[in-house]
């Protein structure tokens, strides 16, 4: 009779082998390991796409070569055309506007010898004063080149080029304005300032410059 209660212990042993297959399931864990290994072989095959990078470098070299020819062309065009600044003024106020422009130029660092002023109507008081000592003395001031020089449009063709030319349209005939602006444009090295009626300036600039 005491042997009968020991039989349920045999069922517990049957549960033992069920645990063993669970431990056996841990064996397939090395299977993912060979998976990442094939990823390594494509890396040595990547030097192939590196070759297309070289044509990109060639394209950059070609792009660097393109600005080369444009550089000298821009440099050649720069000195040929001075900047033009228009200052609206009536014929009566054009000379005063030109004087203010000269003062601003000198205050900004321009030397007096850099500035030439051309008038189309009444001559500048300085020019009238210097001409009272004779034509030779007047042009001697011009040749010295150490001060602002004022010239009438009728004689401005004798004036040499200067960095800045200021034109005062203070009256005179239309031909005088055309002559003054044409000469001023050719004599100005970097800056041309025109003081006068904007409509007249635009019409003269279109016709004479």
C-alpha positions in Angstrom: 0.0 0.0 0.0 2.8 2.6 0.7 4.0 2.2 -2.9 0.9 3.7 -4.4 1.5 7.3 -3.3 5.0 7.3 -4.8 3.5 7.0 -8.4 2.8 10.7 -8.8 6.5 11.3 -8.4 7.0 9.6 -11.8 4.9 12.3 -13.4 7.2 14.9 -12.1 10.1 13.2 -13.8 8.2 13.5 -17.1 8.2 17.3 -16.7 12.0 17.2 -16.5 12.6 16.2 -20.2 10.3 19.1 -21.3 12.8 21.6 -19.8 15.6 20.0 -21.7 14.3 21.0 -25.2 14.1 24.6 -24.0 17.7 24.5 -23.1 18.3 23.0 -26.6 16.6 26.0 -28.2 19.5 28.2 -27.1 21.7 26.4 -29.6 20.4 28.2 -32.7 21.5 31.6 -31.3 24.8 31.5 -33.5 22.6 31.7 -36.6 22.4 35.5 -36.7 26.2 35.7 -36.5 26.8 34.7 -40.1 24.2 37.3 -41.2 26.3 40.4 -40.6 29.5 38.8 -41.9 28.4 38.9 -45.6 28.0 42.7 -45.1 31.8 43.0 -44.9 32.6 41.8 -48.5 30.6 44.6 -50.2 32.9 47.2 -48.5 36.0 46.2 -50.5 33.9 46.3 -53.6 33.1 50.1 -53.0 36.3 51.5 -54.5 34.5 51.2 -57.8 32.1 54.1 -57.1 35.1 56.2 -56.0 36.0 56.6 -59.6 33.0 58.8 -60.5 34.2 61.3 -57.9 37.2 62.2 -60.1 35.0 63.6 -62.9 33.4 65.8 -60.2 36.8 67.2 -59.5 37.4 67.7 -63.2 34.1 69.7 -63.3 35.3 71.9 -60.4 38.5 72.5 -62.3 36.5 73.5 -65.4 34.4 75.8 -63.3 37.5 77.4 -61.8 38.9 77.9 -65.3 35.7 79.7 -66.5 36.1 82.8 -64.2 39.6 83.2 -65.6 38.7 84.7 -68.9 36.0 86.9 -67.4 38.4 88.5 -65.0 40.5 90.4 -67.5 37.4 91.4 -69.4 35.9 93.0 -66.3 39.2 94.7 -65.5 39.4 96.1 -69.0 35.8 97.5 -68.8 36.3 99.1 -65.3 38.5 102.0 -66.2 36.6 102.9 -69.4 33.5 104.2 -67.7 33.4 106.5 -64.7 30.5 106.4 -62.2 28.0 109.1 -62.9 26.2 111.0 -60.1 23.4 113.4 -60.8 22.5 116.3 -58.4 19.2 118.0 -59.3 19.6 121.8 -59.4 18.2 124.8 -61.2 20.5 126.8 -63.6 20.8 129.4 -60.9 21.7 126.9 -58.2 23.9 124.6 -60.2 27.1 126.4 -59.4 26.3 126.3 -55.6 25.5 122.6 -55.9 28.8 122.0 -57.6 30.6 123.9 -54.8 28.9 121.7 -52.2 29.9 118.6 -54.1 33.6 119.8 -54.2 33.5 120.4 -50.5 32.1 116.9 -49.8 34.8 115.4 -52.1 37.6 117.2 -50.2 36.1 116.3 -46.8 35.9 112.6 -47.9 39.7 112.6 -48.6 40.0 113.7 -52.2 42.9 115.9 -52.8 42.2 119.3 -54.6 44.3 118.3 -57.6 41.9 115.4 -58.2 39.0 117.6 -59.0 38.1 119.5 -62.2 34.9 121.7 -62.4 33.4 122.6 -65.7 30.7 125.3 -66.1 28.4 125.9 -69.0 27.1 129.4 -68.2 28.9 132.1 -66.2 32.5 131.2 -65.4 33.3 130.3 -61.8 34.5 133.3 -59.8 37.9 131.6 -59.2 38.3 131.1 -63.0 37.3 134.7 -63.7 39.8 135.9 -61.1 42.7 133.8 -62.4 42.0 134.8 -66.0 42.4 138.5 -65.0 46.1 137.8 -64.6 46.3 136.4 -68.2 45.7 133.2 -70.0 49.2 131.9 -69.3 48.9 132.3 -65.5 45.5 130.7 -65.6 46.7 127.5 -67.3 49.8 127.5 -65.2 47.5 126.8 -62.2 46.1 123.9 -64.2 49.5 122.5 -65.0 50.6 122.7 -61.4 47.8 120.3 -60.5 47.8 121.1 -56.8 44.3 122.7 -56.6 40.8 122.4 -57.8 40.6 123.7 -61.4 37.6 125.5 -62.8 37.1 125.8 -66.6 34.5 127.0 -68.9 33.0 124.5 -71.3 34.4 126.5 -74.3 38.0 125.9 -73.1 37.6 122.7 -71.1 39.1 120.6 -74.0 42.5 122.0 -72.9 42.1 120.5 -69.4 43.8 117.2 -68.6 42.0 114.2 -67.1 41.4 114.1 -63.4 40.0 111.5 -61.1 36.7 113.5 -60.5 35.0 115.9 -62.9 32.1 118.1 -61.7 29.8 119.7 -64.3 27.6 122.7 -63.4 24.8 123.2 -65.9 24.4 126.9 -64.8 23.0 128.1 -68.1 24.4 128.5 -71.6 23.3 127.0 -74.9 22.4 123.3 -75.3 25.5 122.9 -77.4 27.6 124.0 -74.4 25.9 121.4 -72.2 26.6 118.7 -74.7 30.2 119.8 -75.1 30.7 120.0 -71.3 29.2 116.5 -70.6 31.1 114.9 -73.5 34.4 116.3 -72.3 33.7 115.6 -68.7 32.9 112.0 -69.5 36.2 111.6 -71.3 38.2 113.4 -68.7 36.7 111.8 -65.5 38.9 109.0 -64.3 36.5 107.4 -61.7 33.6 109.8 -61.0 31.5 112.2 -62.9 29.1 114.5 -61.0 26.6 116.6 -63.0 24.6 119.4 -61.3 21.5 120.7 -63.1 18.0 119.9 -64.4 17.5 116.2 -64.4 15.4 116.2 -67.6 18.1 118.2 -69.4 20.8 116.0 -68.1 19.1 112.9 -69.3 18.5 114.3 -72.7 22.1 115.6 -73.0 23.6 112.3 -71.7 21.5 110.4 -74.2 22.7 112.6 -77.1 26.2 113.4 -76.2 27.6 110.6 -74.0 
